[in-house]
Amino acid sequence: EAQVTQNPRYLITVTGKKLTVTCSQNMNHEYMSWYRQDPGLGLRQIYYSMNVEVTDKGDVPEGYKVSRKEKRNFPLILESPSPNQTSLYFCASSLFSSGSRYNEQFFGPGTRLTVL
Amino acid sequence: GESVGLHLPTLSVQEGDNSIINCAYSNSASDYFIWYKQESGKGPQFIIDIRSNMDKRQGQRVTVLLNKTVKHLSLQIAATQPGDSAVYFCAENRGGATNKLIFGTGTLLAVQP
């Protein structure tokens, strides 16, 4: 089954304790992205990656890191989480090339993060 | 449960009626638009898309209308069913090399039996 998977689905942690949320897709997509979703603010892009070893900042990158060492994986790293990073996080992927970007983004099931 | 439905505009319809969900976009350079459905506890799910060279596109029970003059999108759902209850987002792709989607804040569709 074609899908985007995220782990963990739920996480409660404390301020300052480093954490990683994993994201994996099995569709051989070049493009991957992380979003956070907050009430009243909708989905906002954190980081994205156009392909392996190519990443760039989205709209709200502060406090986050990403890496793209393999095509299928795009982990989101919070080096020192703070309470304002409490949110619902989504990973997404799409088939993308400079010649054809009219492709939907497929979303993972989400990770609910609470930072105390 | 998910809190994504809080603070959102809500459209309440009777089962079997048609639903129309509206969305305004801001950038006249956007040339690709997508409607997503988000059910409680799940990620956004693709419903239908439309490119700016079209005014209307139809899928199964859904129709998207695009009015570029006033920068407005609408999603019409025919014969709304309880399973259609969800938050609906429109997203615009503003072009360029980044494939970036800009999402609206969403509309909560509540289907009354």
HADDOCK unambig.tbl for C-alpha pairs under 7 A between the chains (distance, minus, plus):
assign (segid A and resid 38 and name CA) (segid B and resid 4 and name CA) 6.84 0.50 0.50
assign (segid A and resid 39 and name CA) (segid B and resid 3 and name CA) 6.70 0.50 0.50
assign (segid A and resid 39 and name CA) (segid B and resid 4 and name CA) 5.39 0.50 0.50
assign (segid A and resid 39 and name CA) (segid B and resid 6 and name CA) 6.33 0.50 0.50
assign (segid A and resid 39 and name CA) (segid B and resid 7 and name CA) 6.55 0.50 0.50
assign (segid A and resid 40 and name CA) (segid B and resid 7 and name CA) 5.77 0.50 0.50
assign (segid A and resid 40 and name CA) (segid B and resid 8 and name CA) 6.76 0.50 0.50
assign (segid A and resid 40 and name CA) (segid B and resid 105 and name CA) 6.33 0.50 0.50
assign (segid A and resid 41 and name CA) (segid B and resid 105 and name CA) 5.98 0.50 0.50
assign (segid A and resid 42 and name CA) (segid B and resid 103 and name CA) 6.57 0.50 0.50
assign (segid A and resid 42 and name CA) (segid B and resid 104 and name CA) 6.34 0.50 0.50
assign (segid A and resid 42 and name CA) (segid B and resid 105 and name CA) 4.36 0.50 0.50
assign (segid A and resid 42 and name CA) (segid B and resid 106 and name CA) 6.93 0.50 0.50
assign (segid A and resid 43 and name CA) (segid B and resid 103 and name CA) 6.01 0.50 0.50
assign (segid A and resid 90 and name CA) (segid B and resid 43 and name CA) 7.00 0.50 0.50
assign (segid A and resid 98 and name CA) (segid B and resid 97 and name CA) 6.62 0.50 0.50
assign (segid A and resid 101 and name CA) (segid B and resid 99 and name CA) 6.38 0.50 0.50
assign (segid A and resid 102 and name CA) (segid B and resid 32 and name CA) 6.79 0.50 0.50
assign (segid A and resid 104 and name CA) (segid B and resid 46 and name CA) 6.99 0.50 0.50
assign (segid A and resid 107 and name CA) (segid B and resid 43 and name CA) 5.64 0.50 0.50
assign (segid A and resid 107 and name CA) (segid B and resid 44 and name CA) 5.99 0.50 0.50
assign (segid A and resid 107 and name CA) (segid B and resid 45 and name CA) 6.90 0.50 0.50
assign (segid A and resid 108 and name CA) (segid B and resid 43 and name CA) 5.65 0.50 0.50
assign (segid A and resid 109 and name CA) (segid B and resid 42 and name CA) 4.97 0.50 0.50
assign (segid A and resid 109 and name CA) (segid B and resid 43 and name CA) 4.47 0.50 0.50
assign (segid A and resid 110 and name CA) (segid B and resid 42 and name CA) 6.66 0.50 0.50
assign (segid A and resid 110 and name CA) (segid B and resid 43 and name CA) 5.80 0.50 0.50
